[in-house]
C-alpha cells in the first residue's frame, strides 16, 4: 500500500504505552502502526528524538467571531486556529460566547458556521448555550445542528447592553434547561461561581478603593465555587442531566465532584493550565493580563491541584483561551479589567514541561489529559488516540528544549499573554491534522485551511 504520510523513529504514545514505532497515514486516517514501515509514502517525517502524541483537543476555547461590530477586533477563527496549530492543538471545542450573537439557537449557530467558513487551521466542535431565553426550542435546535455539549453560567455573565450577548441562568432556567438537555443525552458544562456573592464582594472591595489582583482573588473565595457545585449535583440527581464543571480552581471543589461521581452522579471536571502554573502572590507583578474567573489561587494550593490531576480526579486540562483587545487589560484596576487569559498556543509545551518533565507524569496519562479523555467525555468519534482507524492528528514534542515565549511569536490577533517572557522547557516541533502538516518549527504555521466544523 502507498501511504500519504509516514512518521518514522518517534517515541509514539499509544493507548497501551509509548513505543518507538512508525505510524502510516492514508486518507487522513491512521492506517498502520509498526516497526520499519517501508511502504511507499508521499511524505516522510523523521521524528527521531521527538515525542509523538495525539494532537491536543482543547475542550475550552473562546472565539469572538462573529463580533457583531462590537468584538470584531477580538480573536477570530483565522488567528485563533493558527495559534492552536502552532501550540499542538488539532481540535477544540468552542464555547457559545463571546461571539455576537451568542450561540443559543439555529440562527445563531448558522451565523457562527458562516463566520468561520474557510478560516480554520484546525478542527472545531461547538458548544451551545443554555440561557434563560432559549428554553422554548433553542436547546433542541442546537442539538439538531450538531453541538457536542451545552454551556451555562451560574456566575454573572454577558453584557445586557449588547443585543444577542450571553446571559447567566437563574435557578429555574438551570433546572428546566437541565431537564431538556438530559433528553438529548449530551453534557451541560457549567461555570460554577456564586454570582450574587462574588458580585457584592467585588462591589464592596471597589468601594474601599481596592484595585489589586490580590484583592480581586479575595473577592471570589473558594466557597463561592463550592456552593454552586453542590446545587448542580443536586439538580443533576433530580433531572438525570450529565454535567461537567469547567475550569475548577481549587482542590476542595474537585474532591466534591469526585465524591459525587463515586456515588453515581454523571459528573466530571477540568482545570486549566494557568491554575497549575501561576499563583496569587505573583499576579500583581504580572498585571491584569493574568486576570481570569474563577481566580488563580494561592501558591500553597498549587501542588494540591497537581495531586488531583495525577490521581485522575481532574478528567482533562484546558486553556480556557479567552482573549480580548489590549485596551480591556490596560488598567491599574483589576476589578475593571477583562477577565480572560490567552493561552491556547502554550498549553501542550507548558503542560509537558510541568507535568512530564518536572513532576514525572507518564506519557500515557499526559495523552489522556490533553486528548483521549476529552474525546471520550464528549463522544468525539475517531479523535484523541493514536490507533488504526483514528484521525491522523498528532503533535510532535521536543523534550528538554527550553525557550522563552516572545510576543512577536504569538499567532493571536492581539498579542497579549501572561506567558510572554516565561521560559518553557519543551517545544512543539510539529502539528499534523488528518495527515496534513499544519505547523513545523522550520516553516511555521501552514496557510492550509483544512480544518472543519463538526456538525
C-alpha positions, -999 to +999 in steps of 0.1 A: +000+000+000+012+035-008+007+059+022+002+096+022+025+101+052+048+080+074+061+093+107+093+074+115+115+069+145+095+088+171+085+077+206+048+073+200+022+075+228-001+045+221-031+036+243-011+008+259+021+028+264+048+046+245+069+028+218+095+037+192+074+028+161+064+042+127+029+055+120+015+054+085-014+076+073-038+071+044-067+094+035-065+113+068-066+082+090-040+061+108-036+031+085-007+012+101+015+013+132+046-009+133+083-012+131+102-001+100+073+006+077+089+006+043+059+011+020+060+040-004+049+073+011+042+107-004+058+123+026+080+110+054+086+129+087+116+118+107+106+122+144+138+108+158+142+122+193+107+136+194+076+125+213+046+117+190+014+124+209-022+126+199-029+162+190-044+182+218-082+185+219-087+217+239-122+215+254-125+251+264-118+278+238-135+312+231-135+326+195-153+360+192-164+357+156-189+369+145-182+400+166-214+419+158-194+451+151-186+452+188-160+425+192-147+424+156-112+430+168-111+402+194-099+367+185-111+354+151-111+320+135-081+327+114-057+338+141-073+316+168-069+284+148-034+293+137-024+297+173-039+263+180-019+248+152+013+263+165+005+251+200-001+215+191-039+217+193-055+198+164-092+202+176-110+223+200-145+227+214-156+263+210-177+280+237-210+297+228-197+331+239-180+357+234-193+359+198-223+382+190-248+368+187-241+341+213-247+305+201-281+298+215-303+286+187-304+276+150-300+311+136-270+320+157-251+287+152-256+291+114-241+326+117-212+312+136-205+285+110-207+311+082-182+334+100-156+306+102-160+293+067-126+287+050-107+301+080-100+270+101-065+257+105-077+230+130-110+212+136-137+228+156-166+213+176-193+235+191-209+242+224-245+255+225-255+279+252-281+274+280-296+308+287-330+319+302-342+330+267-337+297+248-359+273+268-386+274+242-370+254+214-334+268+213-319+238+231-334+213+207-324+235+177-288+234+189-289+196+193-303+193+157-274+214+145-246+193+159-234+208+192-215+183+213-224+198+247-241+228+263-227+256+285-243+276+313-231+303+337-244+305+373-219+333+377-229+367+363-222+367+325-228+388+295-234+425+288-271+433+289-265+465+268-254+443+239-282+426+220-275+389+215-249+386+242-247+357+265-266+356+298-263+336+331-291+313+343-313+317+373-322+286+393-354+278+373-336+282+339-308+259+351-333+233+363-355+234+332-325+236+309-310+205+326-343+187+321-343+195+284-306+187+279-310+154+297-333+143+269-306+150+243-281+128+262-255+155+260-235+172+287-241+205+304-209+222+313-212+249+340-191+279+351-197+275+388-193+306+409-219+322+431-227+353+412-246+373+438-219+368+465-189+375+442-206+405+426-213+420+461-179+412+475-163+428+444-185+459+448-176+463+484-139+459+476-141+486+450-159+509+474-130+505+497-107+516+469-092+482+463-077+477+428-051+449+431-054+414+416-048+400+451-080+419+463-098+406+433-089+370+442-101+376+478-134+388+465-141+354+450-133+330+479-131+292+475-166+286+490-182+306+461-170+279+438-181+250+460-216+262+468-230+262+432-214+229+425-234+214+454-265+228+437-256+214+403-250+180+418-285+181+434-301+193+401-282+165+382-297+139+405-331+154+400-330+157+362-306+130+351-286+155+332-249+147+326-228+175+339-192+188+337-177+216+358-153+238+338-121+255+350-121+243+386-096+263+405-094+246+439-089+212+453-119+212+476-143+215+446-125+187+428-129+165+458-166+173+460-171+164+423-151+132+427-173+122+457-205+128+437-191+108+408-183+079+431-219+080+443-233+076+408-237+112+395-226+116+359-202+145+367-166+153+357-144+184+358-115+201+342-089+226+353-068+249+332-031+252+326-029+286+344-043+272+376-014+247+376+012+273+369+005+308+382-003+317+418-019+346+436+012+360+452+027+369+417-004+381+399+001+419+407+037+417+393+023+402+361-007+425+358-043+423+345-033+401+316-034+372+340-069+380+354-095+353+350-125+338+367-125+318+388-093+335+400-059+320+403-053+310+439-025+308+464+009+292+458+002+269+487-027+254+467-007+245+435+005+211+444-029+201+458-042+208+423-015+188+407-021+159+431-057+157+419-047+158+382-023+129+388-050+110+408-074+112+379-099+133+397-095+160+370-105+145+337-086+169+314-068+202+313-078+231+290-066+266+281-099+285+286-084+307+258-105+339+263-088+368+246-098+404+243-084+436+229-054+452+247-073+482+259-095+460+281-064+448+300-047+482+301-058+494+336-045+495+371-079+484+384-081+446+384-119+448+390-124+467+358-101+446+336-115+420+313-113+385+329-097+361+304-064+346+295-049+340+261-034+306+263-041+281+235-006+284+220+011+274+252-009+245+266+010+215+252+045+227+258+039+241+292+019+211+304+045+187+291+072+206+309+053+210+342+036+175+342+060+152+325+095+168+328+092+183+363+067+160+380+072+127+363+037+122+347+036+091+324+033+098+287+001+079+285-015+100+313-003+131+295-020+120+263-052+112+283-054+147+299-048+166+266-067+143+242-081+109+249-103+118+279-117+148+261-127+126+231-142+100+255-162+125+276-177+144+246-181+113+223-158+127+196-156+098+173-122+089+157-104+115+178-079+115+207-058+084+202-030+070+180-047+039+169-055+024+135-087+039+121-085+071+141-079+106+126-042+112+120-039+141+144-006+144+161+016+168+180+054+163+179+071+174+211+107+183+215+116+175+251+143+192+272+143+221+248+139+253+268+128+285+251+113+319+261+079+329+250+081+361+229+053+384+219+061+385+183+059+347+180+023+346+191-003+339+164-031+357+183-048+386+168-040+406+199-005+395+211-011+396+248-004+367+271+008+361+307+033+336+293+053+362+275+088+362+290+084+328+306+109+300+299+092+267+290+113+236+289+098+218+259+086+229+224+060+219+199+081+207+169+052+199+146+014+196+144-004+173+119-041+174+112-057+144+095-023+136+079-015+172+068+014+191+084-001+224+096+029+235+117+066+228+120+094+247+136+112+254+104+084+267+083+059+280+109+021+277+105+009+264+072-016+286+052-037+254+047-072+259+059-083+223+061-100+225+095-137+218+096-167+224+118-182+191+131-219+195+129 
